[in-house]
Amino acid sequence: MSSTTLNSYTIGIVGATGAVGKEIRNCIEDRGVLKVDKLRFFGSKRSAGKTVSTKNSGDVDIELFSVDAARECDVVFLAVDGDFALEHAKAISAGDDGAIVIDNSSAFRYEPDIPLVVPEINGECTKGNKLIANPNCTTAIGLMAIWPLIKAFGVKKILMSTYQASSGAGQPGMDELTNGTKQYLEGDLMSHDGIKNEIFAYPLPFNVIPQIDKFQENGYTKEEMKVTWESRKICDLGEDIPISCSAVRIPTIRAHSEVIVMETENKVDLKIARQVLEDAPGVVVKDDPDTLTYPMPLTATGSYDVEVGRIRKSLAFGDYGLEFFVCGDQLLRGAALNAVLVAEEMDRNGALSSSSE
């Protein structure tokens, strides 16, 4: 653990050159909330020794990862796969002299003693913990709108259909869509023959794929079940609240979209619902049918806020139901920004300051 100036930290990023890692470092530098004493990047033998140009910290050399080197930091963001996190995260954070670790993988999300955090909902769970799990991108985006409505009207049931961008599979997914689209447009426009699909189950250009992650025994995919498991944990909902999701991959680059239907405990007042969403941190309401104003990946991409629109009473549940449409940048609100907000929350509640002493 480093010894830094008051409220100024040594921050490490493992996987700083990947899609999420790049956004983490951009969020830290663009927001300027976390005061950086030193920025350290860690990578594999393949990337170690390379130099990354940053906005505020100049050129930063990528160091070969080691647990000992990572433990010299005050906070470490893991933007790598779950196997790496399982192998190293607890060792980095162990003991009073370990670093705070914020893990973006799914490795620890379902462990009962490790907080799964969306700061606007359950940021207080970070207190007294040195290893924090970042939620699945789909869950994080949807809950930004769902949570304030739960507080206002209660909840009996949540139904979600998601339309998820190629960015959900990281830079390789975005590259496969871009390259495949070029191949398709240069072909006969009648078939997907010859278009590579190493990342996705089928070619994604001009297609939708009703599968994200592996199928489970109940017929849902793991991505769909993540929404159920994680929503319950983050919002502290009981097993008696049904939460069902259908996840579809669509040929967009960034920003996931979601249709969300809620059955509520109390009668819904649409004016109150809109006001609740307008007042919610991290949410922007775009909802004016007269001017064709509604959320879209086109406008949500690159935005910190989740867009919410098409707000209406559900025909299925009447006075006790809401239906709305959500868009959020998967790499920001769904991943990097949420991780950085977790660190900012821990800075506010003193967890980072005490860990650097």
C-alpha positions as CSV (number, residue, x, y, z in Angstrom):
1,M,0.0,0.0,0.0
2,S,1.4,3.4,-1.0
3,S,1.7,6.4,1.3
4,T,0.1,9.3,-0.5
5,T,-0.9,12.8,0.3
6,L,-4.3,13.4,1.9
7,N,-7.1,12.3,-0.4
8,S,-4.7,11.7,-3.3
9,Y,-4.3,8.2,-4.4
10,T,-2.2,5.7,-6.4
11,I,-4.6,4.2,-8.8
12,G,-3.9,1.0,-10.7
13,I,-5.8,-0.4,-13.7
14,V,-5.3,-4.0,-14.8
15,G,-6.4,-4.2,-18.5
16,A,-6.0,-0.5,-19.2
17,T,-5.8,-1.0,-22.9
18,G,-9.1,-2.9,-23.3
19,A,-12.4,-1.4,-24.1
20,V,-13.5,-1.1,-20.4
21,G,-10.0,-0.2,-19.1
22,K,-9.8,2.7,-21.5
23,E,-13.1,4.0,-20.3
24,I,-12.1,3.6,-16.7
25,R,-9.0,5.8,-17.1
26,N,-11.0,8.3,-19.2
27,C,-13.7,8.5,-16.5
28,I,-11.1,9.1,-13.8
29,E,-9.4,11.8,-15.7
30,D,-12.5,13.5,-17.2
31,R,-14.5,13.6,-13.9
32,G,-11.5,14.7,-11.7
33,V,-13.3,13.6,-8.5
34,L,-10.7,11.0,-7.5
35,K,-7.4,12.9,-7.0
36,V,-4.6,10.9,-8.6
37,D,-1.2,11.0,-7.1
38,K,0.1,8.3,-9.5
39,L,-1.6,6.3,-12.2
40,R,-0.2,2.7,-12.8
41,F,-1.2,0.3,-15.6
42,F,-0.6,-3.4,-15.3
43,G,-0.6,-6.0,-18.1
44,S,0.6,-9.3,-19.4
45,K,4.1,-10.0,-20.9
46,R,2.6,-9.1,-24.3
47,S,1.6,-5.6,-23.3
48,A,4.2,-4.8,-20.6
49,G,6.7,-2.2,-21.6
50,K,4.3,-0.4,-23.9
51,T,3.5,3.2,-23.3
52,V,0.0,4.7,-23.0
53,S,-0.7,8.4,-23.4
54,T,-3.1,9.8,-20.8
55,K,-4.8,13.2,-20.5
56,N,-3.5,14.3,-17.1
57,S,-0.7,11.9,-16.2
58,G,1.4,12.0,-19.3
59,D,2.8,8.8,-20.8
60,V,2.3,5.8,-18.5
61,D,4.4,2.6,-19.1
62,I,2.5,-0.6,-18.7
63,E,4.0,-2.7,-16.0
64,L,4.1,-6.5,-15.9
65,F,1.4,-7.5,-13.4
66,S,2.2,-8.9,-10.1
67,V,0.2,-9.1,-6.9
68,D,3.0,-7.3,-4.9
69,A,3.0,-4.4,-7.4
70,A,-0.8,-4.1,-7.4
71,R,-0.8,-4.1,-3.6
72,E,1.3,-0.9,-3.7
73,C,-1.8,1.0,-5.0
74,D,-4.6,2.4,-3.0
75,V,-7.3,1.2,-5.4
76,V,-7.0,-1.3,-8.3
77,F,-9.6,-1.6,-11.0
78,L,-9.7,-5.0,-12.6
79,A,-10.9,-4.8,-16.2
80,V,-10.0,-8.3,-17.1
81,D,-11.8,-11.7,-17.2
82,G,-13.2,-13.6,-14.3
83,D,-10.5,-16.2,-14.2
84,F,-7.9,-13.6,-13.6
85,A,-10.0,-12.0,-10.9
86,L,-10.6,-15.3,-9.2
87,E,-6.8,-15.9,-9.1
88,H,-5.6,-12.5,-7.9
89,A,-8.3,-10.2,-6.6
90,K,-8.4,-11.5,-3.0
91,A,-4.6,-11.6,-2.8
92,I,-4.4,-7.9,-3.9
93,S,-7.0,-6.8,-1.3
94,A,-6.0,-9.1,1.6
95,G,-5.0,-7.6,4.9
96,D,-4.9,-4.1,6.3
97,D,-2.1,-3.2,3.8
98,G,-3.9,-4.5,0.7
99,A,-5.5,-2.3,-2.0
100,I,-9.2,-1.7,-2.5
101,V,-10.2,-3.8,-5.5
102,I,-13.1,-3.0,-7.8
103,D,-13.7,-6.0,-10.1
104,N,-15.6,-5.6,-13.3
105,S,-15.9,-9.4,-14.0
106,S,-18.6,-11.7,-12.8
107,A,-16.2,-13.6,-10.5
108,F,-17.5,-12.4,-7.2
109,R,-21.0,-11.0,-7.9
110,Y,-22.9,-13.8,-6.3
111,E,-20.7,-14.3,-3.2
112,P,-22.9,-13.2,-0.3
113,D,-20.0,-11.5,1.6
114,I,-18.8,-9.4,-1.3
115,P,-20.9,-6.3,-2.1
116,L,-22.4,-5.9,-5.6
117,V,-22.8,-2.2,-6.0
118,V,-24.6,0.4,-8.0
119,P,-23.5,3.5,-5.9
120,E,-26.8,5.4,-6.3
121,I,-28.7,2.4,-4.9
122,N,-26.5,0.6,-2.3
123,G,-23.3,2.6,-2.1
124,E,-23.3,2.2,1.7
125,C,-22.4,-1.5,1.2
126,T,-18.9,-0.5,0.3
127,K,-18.2,0.5,3.9
128,G,-15.8,-1.9,5.6
129,N,-15.1,-3.9,2.4
130,K,-12.0,-4.0,0.3
131,L,-13.3,-6.1,-2.6
132,I,-16.2,-4.8,-4.5
133,A,-18.0,-6.4,-7.5
134,N,-19.2,-4.3,-10.4
135,P,-22.6,-5.5,-11.8
136,N,-23.5,-6.8,-15.2
137,C,-23.9,-4.0,-17.7
138,T,-27.5,-4.8,-18.4
139,T,-28.5,-4.9,-14.8
140,A,-26.6,-1.6,-14.0
141,I,-28.4,0.3,-16.8
142,G,-31.9,-1.0,-16.0
143,L,-31.7,-0.5,-12.3
144,M,-30.9,3.2,-12.7
145,A,-34.5,3.6,-13.8
146,I,-36.1,0.8,-11.9
147,W,-34.8,1.6,-8.4
148,P,-36.4,5.1,-8.0
149,L,-39.7,3.7,-9.2
150,I,-39.5,0.8,-6.7
151,K,-39.0,3.4,-4.0
152,A,-42.0,5.4,-5.2
153,F,-44.5,2.6,-5.9
154,G,-43.1,-0.6,-4.7
155,V,-42.7,-3.7,-6.9
156,K,-44.4,-7.0,-7.4
157,K,-42.9,-8.1,-10.7
158,I,-40.3,-7.0,-13.3
159,L,-40.2,-8.1,-16.9
160,M,-37.4,-7.0,-19.2
161,S,-36.4,-7.4,-22.8
162,T,-33.0,-6.2,-23.8
163,Y,-31.4,-5.2,-27.1
164,Q,-27.7,-5.3,-26.5
165,A,-24.9,-3.8,-28.5
166,S,-21.8,-5.6,-29.7
167,S,-19.8,-3.6,-27.1
168,G,-21.1,-6.1,-24.6
169,A,-18.5,-8.5,-25.9
170,G,-15.7,-5.9,-25.6
171,Q,-13.5,-4.6,-28.4
172,P,-13.4,-7.9,-30.2
173,G,-17.2,-7.8,-30.4
174,M,-17.3,-4.3,-31.8
175,D,-14.5,-5.2,-34.3
176,E,-16.4,-8.3,-35.5
177,L,-19.5,-6.3,-36.1
178,T,-17.6,-3.5,-38.0
179,N,-15.6,-5.9,-40.1
180,G,-18.5,-8.2,-40.8
181,T,-20.7,-5.2,-41.9
182,K,-18.0,-4.2,-44.4
183,Q,-17.8,-7.8,-45.7
184,Y,-21.6,-7.9,-46.0
185,L,-21.8,-4.6,-47.9
186,E,-19.1,-5.7,-50.3
187,G,-20.9,-9.0,-51.0
188,D,-24.1,-9.7,-52.8
189,L,-26.3,-8.4,-49.9
190,M,-28.3,-11.7,-50.1
191,S,-26.4,-13.9,-47.6
192,H,-24.0,-13.9,-44.7
193,D,-21.7,-16.5,-46.4
194,G,-18.0,-15.8,-45.6
195,I,-18.7,-13.4,-42.7
196,K,-16.7,-14.5,-39.7
197,N,-18.4,-14.9,-36.4
198,E,-15.8,-16.0,-33.8
199,I,-17.3,-13.8,-31.0
200,F,-21.0,-14.2,-31.6
201,A,-22.9,-17.4,-32.3
202,Y,-23.9,-16.2,-35.7
203,P,-22.9,-13.3,-38.0
204,L,-24.3,-10.1,-36.3
205,P,-24.5,-7.6,-39.2
206,F,-28.1,-7.0,-40.3
207,N,-29.2,-9.7,-37.9
208,V,-30.4,-10.1,-34.3
209,I,-29.3,-13.1,-32.1
210,P,-31.7,-14.1,-29.3
211,Q,-28.9,-15.6,-27.2
212,I,-26.3,-13.9,-25.0
213,D,-24.1,-16.2,-22.9
214,K,-24.8,-19.9,-22.4
215,F,-28.2,-21.5,-22.0
216,Q,-29.2,-22.7,-18.6
217,E,-31.3,-25.7,-17.6
218,N,-34.4,-23.5,-17.2
219,G,-34.2,-22.3,-20.9
220,Y,-32.9,-18.9,-20.0
221,T,-29.4,-17.8,-20.8
222,K,-26.8,-16.9,-18.2
223,E,-27.0,-13.2,-19.3
224,E,-30.8,-13.3,-18.6
225,M,-30.4,-14.9,-15.2
226,K,-27.7,-12.4,-14.3
227,V,-30.4,-9.7,-14.4
228,T,-32.6,-11.7,-12.0
229,W,-29.8,-12.6,-9.6
230,E,-28.1,-9.2,-9.5
231,S,-31.2,-7.1,-9.3
232,R,-32.3,-9.0,-6.2
233,K,-29.0,-8.6,-4.5
234,I,-28.4,-4.9,-5.4
235,C,-32.0,-3.9,-4.5
236,D,-32.4,-6.3,-1.6
237,L,-35.5,-7.9,-3.2
238,G,-36.9,-11.2,-1.9
239,E,-37.2,-14.4,-3.9
240,D,-40.9,-13.7,-4.1
241,I,-40.4,-10.9,-6.6
242,P,-40.4,-12.5,-10.1
243,I,-37.8,-10.9,-12.4
244,S,-37.7,-12.2,-15.9
245,C,-35.4,-11.1,-18.8
246,S,-35.0,-11.9,-22.5
247,A,-31.7,-10.8,-23.9
248,V,-31.0,-10.2,-27.6
249,R,-27.8,-9.1,-29.3
250,I,-28.4,-6.4,-32.0
251,P,-26.0,-4.9,-34.6
252,T,-25.2,-1.7,-32.9
253,I,-21.8,-0.6,-31.6
254,R,-22.5,0.8,-28.2
255,A,-25.3,1.4,-25.8
256,H,-27.8,-1.2,-24.6
257,S,-31.5,-0.7,-24.9
258,E,-34.2,-2.3,-22.6
259,V,-37.9,-2.5,-22.5
260,I,-38.9,-2.7,-18.9
261,V,-42.4,-3.6,-17.5
262,M,-43.1,-3.3,-13.8
263,E,-46.1,-4.5,-11.8
264,T,-46.2,-2.2,-8.7
265,E,-47.6,-2.6,-5.3
266,N,-49.2,0.8,-5.3
267,K,-51.2,2.7,-7.9
268,V,-49.1,4.5,-10.4
269,D,-49.4,8.3,-11.0
270,L,-47.6,9.0,-14.3
271,K,-46.8,12.6,-13.3
272,I,-45.2,11.4,-10.1
273,A,-43.4,8.6,-12.0
274,R,-41.9,11.1,-14.5
275,Q,-40.9,13.5,-11.7
276,V,-39.3,10.6,-9.8
277,L,-37.2,9.7,-12.8
278,E,-36.3,13.4,-13.5
279,D,-35.1,13.7,-10.0
280,A,-33.1,10.5,-10.0
281,P,-29.3,10.8,-10.2
282,G,-27.8,9.4,-13.4
283,V,-31.1,9.5,-15.3
284,V,-32.3,11.8,-18.0
285,V,-35.9,11.7,-19.2
286,K,-36.4,11.8,-22.9
287,D,-40.1,11.4,-23.3
288,D,-42.1,13.6,-25.7
289,P,-44.1,11.7,-28.4
290,D,-45.1,15.0,-30.1
291,T,-41.5,15.7,-31.0
292,L,-40.4,12.1,-31.4
293,T,-38.2,12.4,-28.4
294,Y,-37.2,9.0,-26.8
295,P,-34.1,7.1,-25.8
296,M,-31.8,5.7,-28.5
297,P,-28.3,4.3,-28.7
298,L,-27.6,7.1,-31.1
299,T,-28.0,9.7,-28.3
300,A,-27.1,7.5,-25.3
301,T,-23.6,6.6,-26.6
302,G,-20.9,8.5,-24.8
303,S,-23.3,9.7,-22.1
304,Y,-22.8,9.1,-18.4
305,D,-26.6,9.2,-17.9
306,V,-29.2,6.6,-18.6
307,E,-31.9,7.8,-20.9
308,V,-35.5,6.9,-20.0
309,G,-38.6,7.4,-22.2
310,R,-41.8,5.9,-23.6
311,I,-43.1,6.1,-20.0
312,R,-46.7,4.8,-19.8
313,K,-49.1,2.7,-17.8
314,S,-48.9,-0.9,-18.7
315,L,-51.9,-2.3,-20.5
316,A,-51.1,-5.6,-18.8
317,F,-51.2,-4.3,-15.2
318,G,-53.4,-1.2,-15.5
319,D,-53.1,1.3,-12.6
320,Y,-50.6,-1.0,-11.0
321,G,-48.1,-1.1,-13.9
322,L,-45.5,0.9,-15.7
323,E,-43.8,0.4,-19.0
324,F,-40.8,2.3,-20.3
325,F,-37.7,2.2,-22.6
326,V,-34.2,2.7,-21.4
327,C,-30.9,3.3,-23.2
328,G,-27.4,3.4,-21.6
329,D,-23.8,3.3,-22.7
330,Q,-22.7,-0.2,-21.9
331,L,-19.0,0.7,-21.6
332,L,-19.8,3.7,-19.3
333,R,-22.9,3.4,-17.1
334,G,-22.8,-0.4,-17.5
335,A,-19.2,-0.8,-16.6
336,A,-16.4,1.8,-16.4
337,L,-18.4,4.7,-15.0
338,N,-20.1,2.5,-12.4
339,A,-16.7,1.2,-11.2
340,V,-15.3,4.7,-10.9
341,L,-18.4,5.9,-9.1
342,V,-17.9,3.0,-6.6
343,A,-14.4,4.4,-5.9
344,E,-15.7,7.9,-5.6
345,E,-18.3,6.7,-3.1
346,M,-15.6,4.9,-1.1
347,D,-13.5,8.2,-1.1
348,R,-16.5,10.1,0.3
349,N,-17.1,7.5,3.1
350,G,-13.5,7.4,4.0
351,A,-12.7,3.9,2.8
352,L,-9.9,5.0,0.4
353,S,-8.4,7.4,2.9
354,S,-8.2,4.9,5.6
355,S,-6.8,2.3,3.3
356,S,-3.9,4.5,2.2
357,E,-2.7,5.2,5.7
